[in-house]
Amino acid sequence: MKDSWYIHNARIVNEGEIYDGGLIIRNGLIERIIHGELPNEELHLVNGLPSLDAGGKYLIPGAIDDQVHFREPGLMHKGEIYTESRAAVAGGVTSFMEMPNTNPQTLTQQLLEEKYRIGSERSLANYSFYMGASNDNLAEILKTDARSVCGLKVFMGASTGNMLVDNHDTLENIFSRVNLLIATHCEDEPVIRANMEQFRELYGEDVPVMAHPLIRSEEACYRSSSLAVQLAEKYNSRLHILHLSSAHEMVLFRNDVPLAEKRITAEVCVHHLWFSDIDYTTLGNRIKWNPAIKSAHDRESLWKALLDDRIDVIATDHAPHTAEEKSGKYFKAPSGGPLVQHSLPAMLDFRKQGRISLERVVEKMCHAPAECFKVEKRGYIREGYWADLALFDDNDPWEVRPDNIYYKCGWSPFEGHTFGSRITHTFVNGNLVYEAEPRILNGNFNEEIRGMRIMFNR
């Protein structure tokens, strides 16, 4: 039984607790959580099950990444659902929610279901895909099934093609009529354009990448985020603001109500917690993301808001481009970078530094995405839930090198960095899909297994 296991001798991290124990997994589901050792008189319960001795490693729910760009269809020279989902499970990410700015853009129900078909055939992780918004596809948006689709993505800032939603009447209609979670990219396009022209006047086409956080400024972010919050409050919409990047925006969010009761939630991405504008001098376009990585002050404000629960979720905005594309001048080099394989190891490094506890890493990367999106039977280690799990060794340093990067683009902004913790095993729906040093699998990945479509309790 590929989707049935007996895992024992683990340090389980779940719902604010850490304890020694194990799991019985049967038919892809967690059948039993064992505190301590399974009593001798009950060993018959695991007869015939494959056994994995965790050796005291930490066992956590698989991470849920609510914001990735896997580039399929149409941009597959950068990444594919197959390659990027492999990278995800190698990083302990067992479920992802993928964005609609592919080619063609996911603006109709037919195109949305085509992505689900590709996911069912090619993804090693569990998957969901956002419906996309434009200025003229409201009728298609209103057909979206909230039970089987993670949400609606609205680009309230720069995007490709016609996915920039800058018509105020359209925004009013979306926020007043759409009964879905509305996930927004918030940057004010007029502010960005004005800033861009100022730098063009100074530098021509040779604008330095260090200007990126000044062009895509705190003002641009706040103006757009505050508009989204105003609309959500006006219509009681379910709003989730993605990849927050500035100190000023933090005043928009609350921590005085439980997450399950929030109508407006917030996300921060790993790169905004890790890097600051000083890193442009060494990494250049490799850390050119939208919204921009900003100052150390902004980074510290994001950390403060994350730890006091104004920010609810940690994600990646994984958005690969080729190294050649990234090597161009500022205006030519696209924004975005690969991150999904290294997000959990990065947060575990912060844990070693004392910035965040392990329980809180699990809360923000596993539990909170499940709560925000009302994911069905995932995000926790609970009996009856799908066995989406990651096992990691907290004392196994490894250096990020091209030969251990699984992204199709083949590079990472973390190259040369040594992480202190290693993901050793990843289970998706009870199937062992990744093993860092293969002893059970024939190779690092179980290529026969495919993930499942995520469902939602809405």
RODO-2510 file (C-alpha; in nm, 4 decimals, decimal comma):
residues 458
     n   res          X          Y          Z
     1     m     0,0000     0,0000     0,0000
     2     k     0,1890     0,3046    -0,1259
     3     d    -0,0346     0,5476     0,0638
     4     s    -0,0222     0,3655     0,3988
     5     w     0,2618     0,3948     0,6536
     6     y     0,3663     0,3566     1,0115
     7     i     0,5882     0,6533     1,1053
     8     h     0,7418     0,6362     1,4514
     9     n     1,0135     0,7921     1,6666
    10     a     0,9302     1,1428     1,5411
    11     r     0,9114     1,4847     1,7062
    12     i     0,5647     1,5973     1,5982
    13     v     0,5007     1,9718     1,5628
    14     n     0,1347     2,0614     1,5361
    15     e    -0,1136     2,3184     1,6679
    16     g     0,1312     2,4865     1,9029
    17     e     0,2717     2,1676     2,0540
    18     i     0,5853     1,9564     2,0087
    19     y     0,5814     1,5987     2,1344
    20     d     0,7374     1,2588     2,0674
    21     g     0,5185     1,0225     1,8741
    22     g     0,4167     0,8720     1,5454
    23     l     0,1368     0,8213     1,2956
    24     i    -0,0557     0,5388     1,1398
    25     i    -0,1468     0,6350     0,7832
    26     r    -0,3925     0,4260     0,5858
    27     n    -0,5353     0,4913     0,2389
    28     g    -0,3768     0,8356     0,2341
    29     l    -0,5369     0,9553     0,5582
    30     i    -0,4017     0,9910     0,9109
    31     e    -0,5763     0,7074     1,0897
    32     r    -0,4144     0,7534     1,4298
    33     i    -0,1810     0,9941     1,6076
    34     i     0,0390     0,8147     1,8582
    35     h     0,1791     1,0007     2,1581
    36     g     0,4997     0,8291     2,2582
    37     e     0,5438     0,4677     2,1491
    38     l     0,2732     0,2379     2,0199
    39     p     0,1988    -0,0098     2,3044
    40     n     0,3191    -0,3638     2,2415
    41     e    -0,0345    -0,4986     2,2601
    42     e    -0,1312    -0,2718     1,9689
    43     l     0,1589    -0,3459     1,7357
    44     h    -0,0725    -0,5707     1,5364
    45     l    -0,2380    -0,2514     1,4093
    46     v     0,0651    -0,1775     1,1940
    47     n     0,1285    -0,5289     1,0660
    48     g     0,1891    -0,5145     0,6934
    49     l     0,2413    -0,1389     0,6851
    50     p     0,5703     0,0026     0,5563
    51     s     0,7576     0,1415     0,8575
    52     l     0,9633     0,4583     0,8724
    53     d     1,1779     0,5258     1,1784
    54     a     1,2035     0,9048     1,1882
    55     g     1,5123     0,8856     1,4084
    56     g     1,3995     1,1785     1,6216
    57     k     1,3533     1,4137     1,3266
    58     y     1,0744     1,6732     1,3288
    59     l     0,7467     1,5813     1,1587
    60     i     0,5246     1,8691     1,0497
    61     p     0,2209     1,9198     0,8242
    62     g     0,3236     1,9854     0,4666
    63     a     0,3461     2,3558     0,3878
    64     i     0,0691     2,5160     0,1814
    65     d     0,1972     2,7881    -0,0526
    66     d    -0,0902     3,0164    -0,1487
    67     q     0,0998     3,2080    -0,4174
    68     v     0,3115     3,0527    -0,6920
    69     h     0,3671     3,1051    -1,0643
    70     f     0,4539     2,7698    -1,2241
    71     r     0,4419     2,9176    -1,5777
    72     e     0,2292     2,6552    -1,7512
    73     p     0,0803     2,6921    -2,0058
    74     g     0,2690     2,9152    -2,2438
    75     l     0,5816     3,0118    -2,0479
    76     m     0,7307     2,6674    -2,0039
    77     h     1,0882     2,7715    -2,0843
    78     k     1,0822     2,9261    -1,7339
    79     g     0,9043     2,6481    -1,5446
    80     e     0,6370     2,3802    -1,5636
    81     i     0,3818     2,2401    -1,3224
    82     y     0,5847     1,9162    -1,3200
    83     t     0,9279     2,0706    -1,2552
    84     e     0,8164     2,3303    -1,0047
    85     s     0,5968     2,0868    -0,8115
    86     r     0,9015     1,8583    -0,7837
    87     a     1,0940     2,1500    -0,6374
    88     a     0,8018     2,2204    -0,4025
    89     v     0,7890     1,8723    -0,2514
    90     a     1,1700     1,8725    -0,2173
    91     g     1,1164     2,1768     0,0049
    92     g     0,8362     2,0251     0,2141
    93     v     0,5585     2,2113     0,0292
    94     t     0,2764     1,9646    -0,0333
    95     s     0,0062     2,1973    -0,1715
    96     f     0,0189     2,5062    -0,3905
    97     m    -0,2186     2,7678    -0,5317
    98     e    -0,1077     2,8907    -0,8728
    99     m    -0,1635     3,2257    -1,0390
   100     p    -0,3546     3,3054    -1,3613
   101     n    -0,0996     3,5191    -1,5513
   102     t     0,0084     3,2367    -1,7806
   103     n    -0,0301     3,2311    -2,1586
   104     p    -0,3185     3,2247    -2,2281
   105     q    -0,4270     3,4025    -1,9116
   106     t    -0,6782     3,2152    -1,6984
   107     l    -0,9750     3,4415    -1,7634
   108     t    -1,2425     3,1874    -1,8602
   109     q    -1,3811     2,8778    -1,6933
   110     q    -1,2630     2,6662    -1,9861
   111     l    -0,9027     2,7833    -1,9476
   112     l    -0,9232     2,7375    -1,5699
   113     e    -1,0352     2,3757    -1,6043
   114     e    -0,7603     2,3130    -1,8582
   115     k    -0,5056     2,4048    -1,5912
   116     y    -0,6711     2,1626    -1,3516
   117     r    -0,6394     1,8915    -1,6154
   118     i    -0,2671     1,9647    -1,6490
   119     g    -0,2297     1,9598    -1,2706
   120     s    -0,3978     1,6210    -1,2432
   121     e    -0,1598     1,4773    -1,5020
   122     r     0,1668     1,6446    -1,4021
   123     s     0,1789     1,7749    -1,0450
   124     l     0,3573     1,5833    -0,7697
   125     a     0,1957     1,8132    -0,5109
   126     n    -0,1683     1,8966    -0,4410
   127     y    -0,2893     2,1897    -0,6471
   128     s    -0,5391     2,4676    -0,6894
   129     f    -0,5535     2,7418    -0,9510
   130     y    -0,6849     3,0965    -0,9190
   131     m    -0,9407     3,2378    -1,1541
   132     g    -0,8071     3,5608    -1,3049
   133     a    -0,9769     3,8997    -1,3226
   134     s    -0,9627     4,1552    -1,6003
   135     n    -1,1617     4,4703    -1,6684
   136     d    -1,4139     4,2767    -1,8775
   137     n    -1,4620     3,9168    -1,7583
   138     l    -1,7004     3,9546    -1,4638
   139     a    -1,9530     3,7111    -1,6143
   140     e    -1,6877     3,4375    -1,6239
   141     i    -1,5707     3,5189    -1,2713
   142     l    -1,9230     3,4770    -1,1334
   143     k    -1,9335     3,1172    -1,2631
   144     t    -1,6411     3,0125    -1,0418
   145     d    -1,7092     2,7349    -0,7918
   146     a    -1,5857     2,8437    -0,4470
   147     r    -1,5779     2,4809    -0,3286
   148     s    -1,3191     2,3694    -0,5836
   149     v    -1,1246     2,6897    -0,6699
   150     c    -0,8950     2,8684    -0,4220
   151     g    -0,9974     3,2213    -0,5157
   152     l    -0,9956     3,5130    -0,7561
   153     k    -0,6689     3,6902    -0,8335
   154     v    -0,6936     4,0643    -0,8945
   155     f    -0,3884     4,2565    -1,0129
   156     m    -0,4473     4,6035    -0,8676
   157     g    -0,1083     4,7015    -1,0067
   158     a     0,1162     4,6224    -1,3014
   159     s     0,0589     4,2956    -1,4838
   160     t     0,0929     4,1419    -1,8262
   161     g    -0,1671     4,1668    -2,1024
   162     n    -0,5056     4,2927    -1,9847
   163     m    -0,4926     4,1552    -1,6294
   164     l    -0,4372     4,4968    -1,4712
   165     v    -0,7753     4,5798    -1,3191
   166     d    -0,7669     4,9592    -1,3062
   167     n    -1,1305     5,0410    -1,3831
   168     h    -1,2930     5,1538    -1,0594
   169     d    -1,6400     5,0370    -1,1652
   170     t    -1,4963     4,6913    -1,2323
   171     l    -1,3365     4,6844    -0,8881
   172     e    -1,6658     4,7899    -0,7281
   173     n    -1,8445     4,5089    -0,9118
   174     i    -1,5831     4,2512    -0,8114
   175     f    -1,5848     4,3442    -0,4437
   176     s    -1,9630     4,3758    -0,4243
   177     r    -2,0681     4,0706    -0,6286
   178     v    -1,7970     3,8033    -0,6082
   179     n    -1,8559     3,5373    -0,3436
   180     l    -1,4959     3,4122    -0,3489
   181     l    -1,1787     3,4885    -0,1624
   182     i    -1,0307     3,7868    -0,3488
   183     a    -0,6508     3,7785    -0,3527
   184     t    -0,4900     4,1038    -0,4597
   185     h    -0,1554     4,2246    -0,5857
   186     c    -0,1566     4,5833    -0,4647
   187     e     0,0614     4,8505    -0,6272
   188     d    -0,0679     5,1773    -0,7685
   189     e     0,0166     5,1979    -1,1373
   190     p     0,0058     5,5825    -1,1760
   191     v     0,2532     5,6252    -0,8880
   192     i     0,4848     5,3636    -1,0385
   193     r     0,4738     5,5242    -1,3824
   194     a     0,5505     5,8677    -1,2433
   195     n     0,8450     5,7320    -1,0449
   196     m     0,9694     5,5403    -1,3462
   197     e     0,9745     5,8520    -1,5612
   198     q     1,1720     6,0420    -1,2973
   199     f     1,4421     5,7751    -1,2983
   200     r     1,4408     5,7568    -1,6774
   201     e     1,5105     6,1278    -1,6866
   202     l     1,8099     6,0730    -1,4579
   203     y     1,9519     5,7513    -1,6045
   204     g     1,7905     5,6899    -1,9418
   205     e     1,7684     5,3148    -1,9986
   206     d     2,0500     5,2446    -1,7499
   207     v     1,8440     5,2739    -1,4320
   208     p     2,0214     5,0809    -1,1523
   209     v     1,8274     4,7976    -0,9923
   210     m     1,8802     4,9698    -0,6547
   211     a     1,6105     5,2131    -0,7719
   212     h     1,3510     4,9357    -0,7841
   213     p     1,2103     4,9990    -0,4314
   214     l     1,1980     5,3725    -0,5091
   215     i     1,0089     5,3177    -0,8327
   216     r     0,7739     5,0559    -0,6869
   217     s     0,7578     5,2582    -0,3707
   218     e     0,5941     5,2358    -0,0310
   219     e     0,3446     5,4996    -0,1491
   220     a     0,2498     5,2861    -0,4506
   221     c     0,1895     4,9872    -0,2254
   222     y    -0,0050     5,1704     0,0429
   223     r    -0,2277     5,3601    -0,1992
   224     s    -0,3398     5,0358    -0,3639
   225     s    -0,3608     4,8219    -0,0477
   226     s    -0,5672     5,0862     0,1324
   227     l    -0,8082     5,0991    -0,1637
   228     a    -0,8500     4,7211    -0,1498
   229     v    -0,9190     4,7367     0,2241
   230     q    -1,1701     5,0199     0,1766
   231     l    -1,3601     4,8199    -0,0865
   232     a    -1,3562     4,5042     0,1252
   233     e    -1,4853     4,6901     0,4288
   234     k    -1,7532     4,8614     0,2203
   235     y    -1,8903     4,5325     0,0842
   236     n    -1,7782     4,2877     0,3569
   237     s    -1,5733     4,1049     0,0932
   238     r    -1,3309     3,8247     0,1773
   239     l    -0,9979     3,9920     0,0949
   240     h    -0,6486     3,8434     0,1126
   241     i    -0,3649     4,0865     0,0283
   242     l    -0,0602     3,9132    -0,1130
   243     h     0,3152     3,9751    -0,0673
   244     l     0,3096     4,2813     0,1565
   245     s     0,6388     4,4684     0,1506
   246     s     0,6221     4,8006     0,3365
   247     a     0,5976     4,9311     0,6912
   248     h     0,3181     5,1764     0,6130
   249     e     0,0803     4,9024     0,4965
   250     m     0,0902     4,7348     0,8377
   251     v    -0,1559     4,9884     0,9799
   252     l    -0,4243     4,8358     0,7577
   253     f    -0,4416     4,5004     0,9384
   254     r    -0,5869     4,3767     1,2668
   255     n    -0,4804     4,1245     1,5276
   256     d    -0,7701     4,1639     1,7693
   257     v    -0,9878     3,8888     1,6180
   258     p    -0,9101     3,5195     1,5587
   259     l    -0,7901     3,4272     1,2120
   260     a    -1,0990     3,2167     1,1455
   261     e    -1,3152     3,5304     1,1912
   262     k    -1,1074     3,7710     0,9807
   263     r    -1,2571     3,9026     0,6576
   264     i    -0,9310     4,0760     0,5605
   265     t    -0,6099     3,8754     0,5833
   266     a    -0,2495     3,9415     0,4933
   267     e     0,0481     3,7536     0,3517
   268     v     0,4231     3,8093     0,3558
   269     c     0,6739     3,6299     0,1340
   270     v     1,0047     3,4796     0,2400
   271     h     1,2156     3,7140     0,0278
   272     h     1,0673     4,0198     0,1978
   273     l     1,1609     3,8698     0,5358
   274     w     1,5116     3,7661     0,4258
   275     f     1,6529     4,0387     0,2013
   276     s     1,6655     4,4188     0,2149
   277     d     1,7591     4,6881    -0,0357
   278     i     2,1266     4,6564     0,0577
   279     d     2,1275     4,3130    -0,1109
   280     y     2,0673     4,4625    -0,4567
   281     t     2,4390     4,5520    -0,4634
   282     t     2,5376     4,1836    -0,4678
   283     l     2,2318     4,0042    -0,6082
   284     g     2,0991     4,2643    -0,8516
   285     n     1,8072     4,1506    -1,0660
   286     r     1,8029     3,8111    -0,8954
   287     i     1,6057     3,9712    -0,6125
   288     k     1,4010     4,1996    -0,8361
   289     w     1,0449     4,1109    -0,7332
   290     n     0,7157     4,3007    -0,7520
   291     p     0,6415     4,4424    -0,4990
   292     a     1,0026     4,5404    -0,4454
   293     i     1,2247     4,4287    -0,1604
   294     k     1,2556     4,7475     0,0411
   295     s     1,4533     4,8815     0,3372
   296     a     1,5694     4,7048     0,6525
   297     h     1,3100     4,9144     0,8392
   298     d     1,0345     4,7779     0,6164
   299     r     1,1641     4,4258     0,6700
   300     e     1,1609     4,4677     1,0488
   301     s     0,8073     4,6068     1,0360
   302     l     0,6967     4,2999     0,8410
   303     w     0,8554     4,0748     1,1017
   304     k     0,6810     4,2604     1,3829
   305     a     0,3436     4,2330     1,2088
   306     l     0,3997     3,8645     1,1350
   307     l     0,4752     3,7851     1,4973
   308     d     0,1865     3,9890     1,6390
   309     d    -0,0591     3,8308     1,3909
   310     r    -0,1442     4,1288     1,1757
   311     i     0,0182     3,9213     0,8980
   312     d    -0,1346     3,5765     0,8800
   313     v     0,0466     3,3705     0,6157
   314     i     0,4013     3,3119     0,4874
   315     a     0,4256     3,2245     0,1160
   316     t     0,6773     3,2564    -0,1697
   317     d     0,5454     3,4263    -0,4845
   318     h     0,7641     3,1675    -0,6600
   319     a     0,8053     3,3153    -1,0094
   320     p     1,0951     3,1686    -1,2105
   321     h     1,2692     3,3332    -1,5047
   322     t     1,5744     3,2106    -1,6893
   323     a     1,9163     3,3350    -1,5821
   324     e     1,9529     3,4952    -1,9253
   325     e     1,6285     3,6897    -1,8830
   326     k     1,7396     3,8082    -1,5406
   327     s     2,0768     3,9266    -1,6726
   328     g     1,9301     4,2121    -1,8769
   329     k     1,9222     4,5800    -1,7860
   330     y     1,6700     4,7002    -1,5304
   331     f     1,3790     4,7679    -1,7659
   332     k     1,4358     4,4439    -1,9594
   333     a     1,4907     4,2065    -1,6669
   334     p     1,1566     4,0591    -1,5523
   335     s     1,0512     4,0665    -1,1888
   336     g     1,0218     3,7484    -0,9863
   337     g     1,2381     3,4574    -0,8843
   338     p     1,2301     3,0919    -0,7784
   339     l     1,1720     3,0194    -0,4103
   340     v     0,9371     2,7268    -0,3401
   341     q     1,2125     2,4687    -0,2765
   342     h     1,3865     2,6894    -0,0202
   343     s     1,1060     2,8669     0,1688
   344     l     1,0711     2,6197     0,4547
   345     p     1,4510     2,5779     0,4991
   346     a     1,4799     2,9588     0,5081
   347     m     1,2183     2,9884     0,7814
   348     l     1,3876     2,7074     0,9752
   349     d     1,7082     2,9124     0,9610
   350     f     1,5191     3,2039     1,1164
   351     r     1,4079     2,9617     1,3854
   352     k     1,7718     2,8749     1,4585
   353     q     1,8454     3,2481     1,4858
   354     g     1,5700     3,2852     1,7456
   355     r     1,3528     3,5113     1,5302
   356     i     1,0547     3,2762     1,5268
   357     s     0,9626     2,9527     1,7008
   358     l     0,9139     2,6253     1,5180
   359     e     0,5522     2,6169     1,6310
   360     r     0,4963     2,9584     1,4699
   361     v     0,6668     2,8545     1,1439
   362     v     0,4198     2,5664     1,1229
   363     e     0,1317     2,7972     1,2123
   364     k     0,2129     3,0520     0,9421
   365     m     0,3079     2,8094     0,6621
   366     c     0,0713     2,5171     0,7267
   367     h    -0,2202     2,5956     0,9599
   368     a    -0,2894     2,9579     0,8608
   369     p    -0,3141     2,9021     0,4834
   370     a    -0,5590     2,6205     0,5541
   371     e    -0,7642     2,8515     0,7774
   372     c    -0,7512     3,1513     0,5435
   373     f    -0,8664     2,9530     0,2408
   374     k    -1,0837     2,7033     0,4330
   375     v    -0,8859     2,4135     0,2864
   376     e    -1,0571     2,0792     0,3414
   377     k    -0,8685     1,8228     0,5562
   378     r    -0,5186     1,9616     0,5038
   379     g    -0,2737     2,1855     0,6886
   380     y    -0,2823     1,9999     1,0198
   381     i    -0,1768     1,6671     1,1645
   382     r    -0,5229     1,5457     1,2636
   383     e    -0,6910     1,2089     1,2515
   384     g    -0,9050     1,1888     0,9384
   385     y    -0,6958     1,4489     0,7539
   386     w    -0,4897     1,3793     0,4432
   387     a    -0,1359     1,2738     0,5305
   388     d     0,0503     1,5697     0,3800
   389     l     0,3711     1,5719     0,5832
   390     a     0,7315     1,6870     0,5868
   391     l     1,0086     1,5344     0,7933
   392     f     1,3211     1,7418     0,8529
   393     d     1,6600     1,7031     1,0184
   394     d     1,7322     2,0090     1,2273
   395     n     2,1075     1,9452     1,2296
   396     d     2,2011     1,8630     0,8709
   397     p     2,3614     2,1670     0,7036
   398     w     2,3640     2,1808     0,3239
   399     e     2,4766     2,4375     0,0715
   400     v     2,2507     2,5501    -0,2126
   401     r     2,4288     2,4657    -0,5373
   402     p     2,3190     2,4281    -0,9011
   403     d     2,3354     2,0494    -0,8694
   404     n     2,0741     2,0402    -0,5899
   405     i     1,8357     2,3026    -0,7301
   406     y     1,5232     2,1463    -0,8835
   407     y     1,3712     2,4552    -1,0490
   408     k     1,3652     2,4356    -1,4273
   409     c     1,5423     2,7732    -1,4421
   410     g     1,8338     2,6156    -1,2531
   411     w     1,9249     2,9047    -1,0218
   412     s     1,8291     3,0457    -0,6833
   413     p     1,8939     3,3737    -0,4979
   414     f     2,0084     3,1482    -0,2116
   415     e     2,2962     2,9923    -0,4102
   416     g     2,6029     2,9673    -0,1882
   417     h     2,3999     2,9901     0,1322
   418     t     2,4193     2,6987     0,3762
   419     f     2,0864     2,6113     0,5357
   420     g     2,0986     2,4503     0,8776
   421     s     1,8025     2,2130     0,8326
   422     r     1,7250     1,9650     0,5557
   423     i     1,3908     1,8272     0,4395
   424     t     1,4459     1,4515     0,4366
   425     h     1,1018     1,3100     0,3469
   426     t     0,7818     1,4536     0,2025
   427     f     0,4477     1,2724     0,1948
   428     v     0,1550     1,3807    -0,0249
   429     n    -0,1781     1,2110     0,0494
   430     g     0,0100     0,9399     0,2366
   431     n     0,2506     0,8724    -0,0498
   432     l     0,6225     0,9175     0,0016
   433     v     0,7024     1,1460    -0,2931
   434     y     1,0457     1,2803    -0,1946
   435     e     1,3397     1,1361    -0,0062
   436     a     1,6610     1,3386     0,0259
   437     e     1,8868     1,0335     0,0517
   438     p     1,6879     0,7559    -0,1147
   439     r     1,6579     0,4361     0,0823
   440     i     1,2975     0,3498     0,0043
   441     l     1,2460     0,5312    -0,3265
   442     n     1,4324     0,4504    -0,6459
   443     g     1,5763     0,8007    -0,6696
   444     n     1,4786     1,1183    -0,4857
   445     f     1,1247     1,1400    -0,6271
   446     n     0,8359     0,8984    -0,6678
   447     e     0,7479     0,9886    -1,0248
   448     e     0,4417     0,7614    -1,0298
   449     i     0,2431     0,9685    -0,7817
   450     r     0,0312     1,2719    -0,8637
   451     g    -0,1243     1,5165    -0,6225
   452     m    -0,4942     1,5875    -0,5759
   453     r    -0,7138     1,8875    -0,6442
   454     i    -0,7537     2,0839    -0,3230
   455     m    -1,1106     2,1260    -0,2042
   456     f    -1,2480     2,4008     0,0202
   457     n    -1,5092     2,4110     0,2987
   458     r    -1,7145     2,6993     0,1624
***
